[in-house]
Amino acid sequence: MNDGKTMDIVVKSVDISYEADSKGYYRPFYEFNVQIDGDNDDSILIDAMRYTRSLQSYRLTQNPLLCF
């Protein structure tokens, strides 16, 4: 918890990792390896399938001629 103060986050690398879901299927995640406030190394995982679906949906509603 940052108690209202601004935190510095430096992204050191980004990888794709896979984790099993509740049914045993492997799902892709964006894994951001970060440094927080200059001393805490940590990882932030973002569901790649969920993000990609929202981005595709956004692009299709904003510009129907845009193709992937």
Secondary structure, 3 states (H helix, E strand, C coil): CCCCCCCCEEEEEEEEEEEECCCCCEEEEEEEEEEECCCEEEEEEEEHHHHHHHHHHHHHHHCCCCCC
